[in-house]
Structure formats: C-alpha cells, structure tokens
C-alpha cells in the first residue's frame, strides 16, 4: 500500500511492581519446606 507509512511510538516504561514482603517470606518458607520433603522411592520396580 503506497499510502501506508510508519510512525515512531514512544518506549513505555514497565509498570512498577509492588512486592509484599510478608507474602514473599511465606512463599520462600513454603518452598524451603517443600524442598526438604523426602521423595518416595517406590518406582525402581518398574525398570527391573
């Protein structure tokens, strides 16, 4: 289309993110607790 022309658009800054420190600490505690749980070891029979 010969009538089509592109124009510049301003670069927009990303939105500011509000971080709830209490929720972040709770999530980190849950992640640590989940990582410390033992994994079941009952799948070895299927490969023998």
N, CA, C and O of each residue as an XYZ file, in Angstrom:
192
protein
N       0.860     -1.181      0.000
C       0.000      0.000      0.000
C       0.902      1.238      0.000
O       1.622      1.461      0.973
N       0.884      2.027     -1.034
C       1.766      3.201     -1.097
C       1.395      4.295     -0.101
O       2.234      5.139      0.214
N       0.174      4.303      0.399
C      -0.236      5.341      1.345
C       0.132      4.978      2.783
O      -0.044      5.785      3.695
N       0.638      3.773      2.980
C       0.976      3.319      4.328
C       2.327      3.884      4.750
O       3.306      3.791      4.011
N       2.371      4.468      5.937
C       3.641      4.944      6.474
C       3.687      4.666      7.972
O       2.668      4.715      8.661
N       4.878      4.376      8.454
C       5.076      4.041      9.856
C       5.510      5.277     10.623
O       6.256      6.113     10.113
N       5.037      5.381     11.846
C       5.431      6.490     12.710
C       6.053      5.912     13.971
O       5.759      4.780     14.354
N       6.908      6.687     14.611
C       7.542      6.239     15.845
C       6.540      6.260     16.989
O       5.643      7.102     17.038
N       6.710      5.328     17.895
C       5.904      5.347     19.111
C       6.868      5.399     20.289
O       7.959      4.831     20.224
N       6.480      6.065     21.347
C       7.392      6.187     22.495
C       7.564      4.838     23.193
O       6.639      4.027     23.244
N       8.749      4.619     23.722
C       9.008      3.410     24.505
C       8.394      3.602     25.887
O       8.726      4.548     26.603
N       7.511      2.708     26.245
C       6.822      2.816     27.528
C       7.601      2.067     28.600
O       8.124      0.979     28.359
N       7.671      2.658     29.771
C       8.343      2.016     30.903
C       7.442      0.918     31.450
O       6.220      1.065     31.442
N       8.020     -0.174     31.924
C       7.192     -1.226     32.522
C       6.540     -0.716     33.803
O       7.073      0.179     34.458
N       5.400     -1.276     34.159
C       4.715     -0.812     35.373
C       5.522     -1.132     36.625
O       6.266     -2.112     36.662
N       5.372     -0.311     37.631
C       6.027     -0.550     38.915
C       5.350     -1.739     39.595
O       4.125     -1.856     39.585
N       6.146     -2.603     40.175
C       5.626     -3.799     40.831
C       5.718     -3.604     42.336
O       6.769     -3.239     42.862
N       4.620     -3.848     43.014
C       4.595     -3.776     44.471
C       4.803     -5.186     45.020
O       4.028     -6.092     44.715
N       5.838     -5.372     45.820
C       6.158     -6.684     46.381
C       5.776     -6.697     47.855
O       6.240     -5.867     48.637
N       4.934     -7.640     48.218
C       4.535     -7.816     49.612
C       5.595     -8.686     50.282
O       5.692     -9.880     49.998
N       6.388     -8.086     51.171
C       7.498     -8.817     51.784
C       7.016     -9.978     52.648
O       7.676    -11.016     52.704
N       5.886     -9.821     53.316
C       5.370    -10.906     54.156
C       4.971    -12.097     53.288
O       5.258    -13.243     53.636
N       4.315    -11.833     52.168
C       3.922    -12.920     51.269
C       5.152    -13.571     50.651
O       5.181    -14.789     50.471
N       6.170    -12.775     50.325
C       7.397    -13.327     49.759
C       8.087    -14.238     50.769
O       8.569    -15.310     50.403
N       8.140    -13.829     52.024
C       8.759    -14.664     53.050
C       7.974    -15.957     53.252
O       8.564    -17.017     53.461
N       6.632    -15.872     53.190
C       5.815    -17.073     53.337
C       6.057    -18.027     52.167
O       6.163    -19.237     52.366
N       6.146    -17.489     50.951
C       6.397    -18.335     49.784
C       7.774    -18.990     49.861
O       7.929    -20.158     49.506
N       8.771    -18.237     50.325
C      10.107    -18.813     50.466
C      10.128    -19.905     51.527
O      10.820    -20.910     51.364
N       9.374    -19.721     52.619
C       9.302    -20.742     53.664
C       8.613    -21.996     53.134
O       9.049    -23.109     53.427
N       7.539    -21.828     52.355
C       6.849    -22.973     51.772
C       7.750    -23.698     50.773
O       7.742    -24.927     50.706
N       8.524    -22.941     50.001
C       9.442    -23.550     49.043
C      10.528    -24.346     49.761
O      10.876    -25.448     49.337
N      11.061    -23.789     50.845
C      12.082    -24.494     51.619
C      11.503    -25.760     52.245
O      12.151    -26.806     52.263
N      10.271    -25.654     52.760
C       9.626    -26.814     53.366
C       9.373    -27.894     52.311
O       9.572    -29.079     52.582
N       8.941    -27.501     51.127
C       8.686    -28.477     50.068
C       9.984    -29.118     49.594
O      10.008    -30.307     49.278
N      11.062    -28.343     49.541
C      12.338    -28.883     49.077
C      12.927    -29.863     50.080
O      13.718    -30.728     49.703
N      12.558    -29.744     51.349
C      13.123    -30.632     52.364
C      12.320    -31.919     52.536
O      12.712    -32.786     53.318
N      11.208    -32.058     51.822
C      10.402    -33.272     51.928
C      11.082    -34.410     51.173
O      11.587    -34.207     50.069
N      11.097    -35.602     51.761
C      11.712    -36.741     51.054
C      10.831    -37.189     49.888
O       9.603    -37.149     49.965
N      11.475    -37.610     48.823
C      10.743    -38.115     47.669
C      10.500    -39.605     47.839
O      11.359    -40.309     48.371
N       9.352    -40.100     47.400
C       9.100    -41.541     47.502
C      10.052    -42.308     46.586
O      10.377    -41.857     45.487
N      10.488    -43.467     47.056
C      11.447    -44.266     46.298
C      10.829    -45.621     45.961
O      11.399    -46.666     46.274
N       9.666    -45.597     45.323
C       8.989    -46.852     45.020
C       8.841    -47.083     43.516
O       8.038    -47.921     43.108
N       9.584    -46.371     42.693
C       9.479    -46.530     41.245
C      10.531    -47.465     40.666
O      10.511    -47.735     39.465
N      11.439    -47.960     41.479
C      12.533    -48.776     40.963
C      12.056    -50.114     40.395
O      12.714    -50.676     39.518
N      10.939    -50.627     40.872
C      10.465    -51.935     40.429
C      10.033    -51.932     38.966
O      10.055    -52.981     38.322
N       9.646    -50.796     38.435
C       9.155    -50.757     37.055
C      10.276    -50.853     36.035
O      10.009    -51.144     34.869
N      11.527    -50.616     36.435
C      12.643    -50.634     35.496
C      13.457    -51.926     35.545
O      14.412    -52.076     34.783
N      13.103    -52.843     36.408
C      13.875    -54.089     36.520
C      13.240    -55.195     35.722
O      13.753    -56.314     35.701
